[in-house]
Amino acid sequence: MNQLKNFVSDNFKSLVIIFAFLVTMYAQHTANTAHIAELTSRCATLEAKIQDQYEKIDAIKLDKAVFEATMTQFTQMRGDLQEMRADIKELLKNRR
């Protein structure tokens, strides 16, 4: 027991430095673990937002495709109506 007291008294400064170092390492570990957990949750939130944006982009692409198909149909209908109008005018001219 006397040897332990002598060891502690002779090396008190070194023991305090080592203890302080260990406490600081533990505090940093705890802080880093909390920071990693926060970053992980932020990353998950951002990934969900990115996925939502991709879904919106896909919906816009689909809307664009539907719009283009509709415009093509309108163009075809317009051409058909002009042709029908010309035919009707021709029939009316021949009837007179």
Secondary structure, DSSP 8 states (H G I E B T S, - for coil): -HHHHHHHHHTHHHHHHHHHHHHHHHHHHHHHHHHHHHHHHHHHHHHHHHHHHHHHHHHHHHHHHHHHHHHHHHHHHHHHHHHHHHHHHHHHHHH-
